[in-house]
Amino acid sequence: MPWRLFRITDDAERQCVFVAGCMLLFWGVILLRNAWLSDDAYITFRVVDNFVHGHGLRWNVDQRVQVFTHPLWFFLLSALYFVTREIHFTAMFLSCALSLGVAALLFFRAAKSPYSVALTAAALTASKAFMDFSTSGLENPLSHLLLVLFLIVYLGNGTSDRRFFALFFIAGLATLNRMDTLLLYLPAIAAALVAKRSWKGIALAGLAFAPFVAWELFSIAYYGFPFPNTAYAKLITGVPQETLRLQGICYLANSLSMDPATLTVITLGGIAACFSPHRSRLLLVLAGTLSYLLYIVWIGGDFMSGRFLSIPMLAGMCLLLAVPIVHMRSPAITLTAIVMILGFAGQFPPLLSDARYGLGRGDTRDDKMVTDERANYYPYTGLLRVNRTVPLPMDHPWAQEGIALRTGGETVVATSAGAGFAGFFAGPRIHLVEPFAICDPLLARIRPDRWGMHGHFYRELPSGYLESLRTGQDVFEDPGLNAFHAKLRVITQGPLFTRDRLRAIVSMNFGRYDDLLPVKPPPKDISPTLPRPR
């Protein structure tokens, strides 16, 4: 199949390997110069810290709530943190190692000429989305690696049971790493399953997805719910679907303005797949990529510019490399020039990023509140910002707030700071309540009051909520919330294996307590009233 078509001479192969090595070194330097961590990553880091220190898979140690969306990434981080006992550079260099692995596979395995190696390096460097989220502390680097491994198997030769199992196993791991990425793999693995047409194929597919199924069973048993808390906080909000679709389109428009290389590579990959002599398989990869993009638009995109576009960009690059003409001199040089021009046409090219990135930028949001997240946090978490006096990201105001909470007298505290830095540095003694409901099981199920940046759906704290958390007795003014929270408390704080908890889990997941929640109008969009970017 496409990635194995080319027979090259020894001299040509040596030249290709030499260029690939040089490009890997070049790209690695750019990667390190752009390396950073986000506040959202520290939400996971707090659970990692609690888990390693024996407090369970919890954000607030007195509640079982799944606040992370990436179980596989979480356990990989936890294993390394258990050894290093240092989270910032552990996460950063793990991300860099995985991202270098992705680049190495593309340069040495997928690219078949020096010209296509140069094209690949240009695309990975020019895409701000890919560069920004090849680190950040989020799960993207592991998702990138699993996608490339999947395509190496999928576009290779052979029809053996081992290859069939590998396809489903990698897709299962990718789903375990982030559930919504299953859309990328679904057309390809569904076609493979149909082609197999046997009970043995179904059994192999089931066995390959066993890690994901095991996690889902554990999630229901331990947390009480099949999905992360963020799904309830961000996807069930009452915002009209047409508003979300418009926001999703604006998310793509932000990428086109700030980072034109990313959507261009996706488009070029789609065109290449349509006209390739091997398009039967490539079109299934394209269908998965388009399904994922449509899903991103459907949910309204994200507030982080490019976060959900790095994986489709990588898929587009792989589709390009699966077409023979791309490895020829003239087409490859032309495409490389186009990609590099588009990279420099973006507002903040990764190639020019240095230690001053984000300094003096002020408000980094566009008119639809999509933000350059790396600019927000690079001054506090960027690798080039390391100094010998203040550990990263200790000088960020939210980290300082968390440190102050750790030494304060209160144990249940409401905060408007980001849940990441503040929560991590507050330590396990503090039960933190943040109004965007990322980490709070009750607020996540209450319709938000207002929203601005997508994903930041603000809830007013119900009267009596903090007192209920402090005393362990429900004293809400709303009697419906008293009844609802009592059931939720059984799930998140009660003994794991009781008949009452099992009944509460089933009833809660089927919405039988939803009528106890307060009825609210759709949340008010306050983004027009927020300060505009400078």
N, C-alpha and C positions, 0 to 999 in steps of 0.2 A: 504494500500500500504506500501512500505518498511519501512517508518519511524514510522509506527504505528503497527508493527507486534508483538512486544515483550510484553508479559505479565510477570511482575516480581513481586516477593514477596515484602512485606513491608520492610523487613530487607534489601533486596537487593536494593530496591529503596532508602532507607535512606543512604546506603553506597555509592550509585552512586551520590546522591545529595551532600554528604559531599566531595567526591573526586572532583566533578564538581566545588564546591565552592572554594576548595583549588587551583585547576588548574586555575580558573578565576583570583584569587588573584595573583598567580604566573605570569600568562601571562600579567596581567595588569601592574605589576612592570616592566617586560621586555619591554612592549609597551612604558611606560613612559621614560625608559632609552634610547630608540631608537627614541623618538619623535623629529621631526625636521620640517622645512618648506623649500620649494624650491624657487628659484628665479622666476620660472614660475608661482607659486601661486600668487606672488605679481602683476603679470599682471592682474589677476582677481581682486585682492585687490584694485587696482587703480580704476577700474570700480565700485566696491562696494562703495568706498569712494566718488566718484563723484555722484553716484546714491543717496546715503543717504544725501548728501549735496545739492541735487537739481539740479545737472548738467546733469541728464539723464543717460541712460545706455551707457556710452561712455568712451573710454580710453583717447583720446584727446577730450576735451569738445567741440571743434568746428566741430567735425566729428561724424556722426553716423556710427560706425563700430563695429561689433560683434567680439571681440577679444577672448572671452571665448568659450569653447566647452561644457560647462556644465551648462545650464540654471537653472536646479533645485538646484544644489549645489550653484550657484550664489545667488539665492533668499533666500535660507536658511541662507547663510552667511550674506547677507544684513540685514535680519530680526534681527539676533543676534547683528550685528555691530551697528544697529540703537539704540540698548539698551546699549551696552557696550562702544561704541566709542573707542574701542581698537581692532586692527585686529589680531596681532600676536598670542596672547594667546587665543583669541576667536576662531580662526581657528584651533589652535593646540588642544584645549580641546574639541571642537566640533568633530574633527576627532577621538580623543581618546574615546569619549562617544559612537560614532557610532561603532567604532571597538570593544569596549567592549560589545556592544549589539550583534554584530555578534558572538563573542566568546561565549557569554552566551547562545544564541540560539543553537549553535552547541553543547555546553557542556550539557545543561539541556534538550534540545528537541531532537536533532538528535542522540547523543550518548546514548546508552542504557545499558552500563555497565561501571564500573570503568576503565576497560581496554581500551575501545574505547574512553573514555574521555581522558585518558593519551595519546593515539595515536593522537587524534585531537590536543591536546595541543602541542605535539611534532612537528606535521606537521606545525602548525601555527607559532611556534617559529623557526623551522629550515629553513623555507622558507624566504630567504632574501627579495625576491620580495614582499611577503605579509607583512612582518614587515616594510620594508622601506616605502611602500605606504599605510600602515594603518594610517599614518599621511601624511606629505609632503605638506599639504594645497591644494592638488588636489582633484578631485572628487572620487577617488578610495574607500574611506570608505563608502560613500553613495551607490556606485555601489555594494560593497560587501553586504551591508545590504539588498538591494533590491533583489539581487540574492538569498540569503538565504531565505528571506520571500517568494519569488516565488516558490522555491523548496519545502518549507514546505506545501504550498497550492497544488502544482502540484503532490507531492508524497503522499499526504493525501488521505483519502477516500471521496467518495461522487461525485455526478454528478449534483449538484443543479445549478440553474442559478446564485446564489450568488457566488459559487466557480468559475464558469466560468467567471463571471465579475471580480472577484478578480485576476484571472490569467492575464487577459488582462490589468487590471488597473495597476498592479505592473509592467508588461512588458512595459506599456506605460510610467510610471514614470521613469523606467530605461532608456528608449530611450530618454526621456526629459533630463535625467541627463547626458547622453553621447550617441549620436546618433548611433555610430557604434556598441554599445553593443546589439542592436536589433538582431544581428546575433545569439547571445547566446540563445535568447528566441524564435526565429522564428520557428524552427521545432516543438517545443512543442505547441505553440499557434496555429500554422497552423493545426496540428493534432487535437487539441481541436475544432477548428472551423469546420473542415471537419466532425468530429464526431457529432457535434451539428446539422448540416444540416438543418438549418432553417433561415428564415429572422430575427427571434428574436435574434438568435445568432449573426448575422451580426450587428444588431442594438446595442446589448450589447457590442460587440467588438468596434464598432465605438464610443459609449459613453465612454468606458473605455479609449480609446486613445484620447479623447477630449482635455485634457491638452496639449498633444504634438502637436496636430493639431492646437490648439489655438496659441501656441508659434510659430509654423511655419508661420501662417498667420500674426502674429504680426511681426515676423522677416522680412518677405517680405515687409510689409507695412512700418516698421520703418527703418530697415537697407537697404532694397532694394534687399536682397538676402536670399535664403533659408538656406544657410550653413554658418558656421563661417568663418571669414576671413582666419583663419589658414588652412582651407581646400584648398583654392586657393593658399596660399603661399607654402604649403608643398606637395600637391598631384598633382599639375599641373606645373611640373618643366622642362619637357623635358628630364629627366633622363631615359635612356632606361629601359624597363620593366625587362629585364634579369638582369640588374645591380641591380635594386631594389630587385628582388627575391633573388639574391645572398646576398645582404645586410641583407635581412630578415632572411635568413638561418644563417648568422653570428650572428644575434641578438639572435637566439636560442642557437647557440654554445657558445656565451658569458655567457648565463644563465647556461648552462651545466657545464661550467668551474668555474664560480664564485659562483653559487648557485644551485648545483646539486639536492637538495631536491625538488625544485619547479617542474621541468620537471618530476622527478620521481613520485611525487604525482599525477600529471596529467595522467601519463602513468598507474599507478596502478589503478586510478579511471576508466580509459577507459577499462582496462582488467576486472575489477570487474563488470562493466556494461554489458560486453559481456557475462559473465558467470552467471549472476544473474538470479534467477528464475523469477524476475520481470523485465526482460530486455526490454520489449516492451516500457515502458516509459523511462527507463534509457538510452536506445540507442538514443532516441530523444534529451535528455540532452547532451549526448556525441556528437551527430551530431552538435548541436549548438556550443559546445566547440571547436570542430575541425574546424567548419566553421570560427569561430572567429580567431583561430590560423592561418588558411590559409590566412585570410585577413591581419593579422599582417605581415606575410611573404610577401604577395603581395605588400604591401605599403612600405616594406623595414624596418619594425620594428620601432625602436625609438632610440634616442641617450641616453635615460635614461635606464640603465640596469634594467630589471624586471618590468618596469612600466606597460606594457600591458600584463604581465603574471600573475599578482596577482589575477585577476578575474578567468582565466582558472584554476589556482591552487586551488582556493576555490571551483570551480565546481568539480574538481577532488576529493577533500576531501569529498564533499557532496555525490558524487557517491560511494565512498568507504563506507561511513556510511549507505548507502542505501542497503548494502549487509549484510545479517544476520551473515555470518561467521566472519565478522570483529569485531563483538561484543563479540566473544568468547575469552577465556583467551589466549590460545597458539598463534592463528593467530595475535591477537592484540599486544601481547608482541613482537612477531617477527617483525611485521611491525613497531612498535615503535622503536625498536633497529635499524632497517635499516634506518629509517628516521633521527634519531638522529645522527647516524654515518655519513650520508650524509650531515647533517647540519654542523657538525664539519669539514667535508672534504672541505666545501666551504672556500673561501679565507678569508672572514671576517664574522664569525658566529654572528648573532644578539645577541645570548645569552651572548657573551663576550664583547659586545659593552659598552663603557663607555664614559666619558666626553672628552677623548682624540681622539675619533674617527675622522679620516680624517686629523689629525694634522701630518705634515711632510710627507704626502703621495706624494706630487708633482703632476705629471700628473696622473689622475685616469682613463685615457682612455686605451682601448685595441687597438689592431692593426687595427680594423675596426671602431675606434672612438666611441665605445659604452662606456659610462662612468658610474662610480659609483657616481651617483648624490648626494647621501646623504653624501659621503665623501667630496664632494666639498663645501657643505653648512653647514654641522653640526657644524663646529667650529664657525659659525656666527649665526646660528639659532637654534641649538639643545637645548632642554630643560635643559640638564645638564650644559649648558654653561651660564646660567643666572648669572649675577652679578649685583651689586648695582650701578655701575658707568656708564656703557654704555648700553642703551636698545638694545635688539636684533632687527634687525641685523645692527644696526647703524655703527658698525665698519667695515662693508664690504666696499671695495673700490667703488663698484657701488652705494651703498647707499650714500656714501660721495659725489660722483659725482652728484647724484640727489639733495642733500642738497645744493651743490654749484650752481646748475642750478636754484634752487628756489630763491636764493638771487641775481642771476646775472641779467644783463640787457636784454639779448635776450629772445624772446618769442617763436621763432621757432628754434630748435636746432637739429642737426644730432649727433647721438651718436653711438659708437661701444660697449657700455656697455650693459649688459643684460637689457631687457626691463622692468623686474620686479622691482627690487630694485630702479633702477634709475628713472623709471617712477613714482613709488609710492611716493618717497621722493621729486621729483621735484615739485609735486603739480599740481593743475588744470590750473595754469596760463601758463605752458609750453606746447607747442606743440612739442612732441618728435618724431623724425624720426629715426627708427632703420633699419639697412640694411637687416635684415632677413625677413622683411615684415610681421611679426606676427601681427602687429597692423596697418599696412599701406595699404590702399585699392588699391592704384595705384601700388606700388611695388609688391604686391601680385599677380598682373595680368601680370607682366613683367617677362619673363623667366630669371631665375637667371644666374649669370656669373660663379659662382663656388660654390662648396660645400665641406664640410669635414665631420663634425659630422652630422649624418642623422637628418633632420629637420632644420638644419642650412644652408639654401640656400641663399647665399650672392648675393645681387644686388648692382651694382654700382649706385649711385644716378644719375638720368638723369640730364644733364646740364640744369639749369634753374629751377629745382624743388623747391629748398628752396626759391628762389625768388618768385616763383608762390604762395607758401604757405604764405609768408610774406605779399605780396601785394594784394593777392586775384585776380590777373590777371595772366593768363597763358602765361609764357614767355619761354617755352621750345624751345631749338634749333630745335628739331624734330617737324615738323608741325603736324604729326600724333598724337603725344602725347598731343599737344595742344588741338586737337579735342577730343581725348579720355578722357582727364582729365576734359574737360568742361562738358561732359556727366556724368562722375563719380561725379563731384562736384554737379550737380543737384540732384543726388541720395543721396549723403551723407551729403550735407549741405543746399540744397534748401528746400523750404516749403514742408511739408509732402504730402498734398493732392492737387496736381495740375495735369493737363492733361500732361504737359511736363514731369513731374517726372514719371508718370505712363508709358508713352511711353519709357522713358529712361530705366526704370526698366525692362520692357519686352524685349527691344532690347538688353540690356546688358546681361541679363540672357540667351538669345538665341544666344549669340556670334556674333551679327551683327556689333559690333564695333571692333572685334578682329583684323581685317586687318589694323587697325590704329596703332597697337602696333609694336614696333621694332622687326624685325626678327633676332633671335640669334641662334647660334649653341647650342647643348646640353651643359649644364654647365660642367665645368672642375672639376674633382674630385681632390681636393688638399690634401686629407688626407695623401697620402704618403709623402708629403713635410712638414707636421706638425711635431712638436717634438713628439717623441715616449715616452711612459711611462717609468719612471725610474724603 
